């Protein structure tokens, strides 16, 4: 799975990049059909931090958005939302016939 951060922060970006990559890998390594995840986030000047995730899965993009007081909280919230979307996708497209 390829993880890309589309907009970087001017300061402390290494911490956020490492945290985001670690969090997304932890949540989404169990989904082999996820080809890539892109992370978009609102500029630093806003009080509420907003994260958008775009996951590329076999011919389709799945988008989620979440916010929080800090980027760490926002990425965790977005990862949970994306995980539930991917579970629905997996159930619909990869369920075995009984």
Secondary structure by P-SEA (a helix, b strand, c coil): cccccccccccaaaaaaaaaaaaaaacccccccccbbbbbbccccccbbbbbbbbbcccbbbbbbbccccaaaaaaaaaaaaaaaaaaaaaacccccc
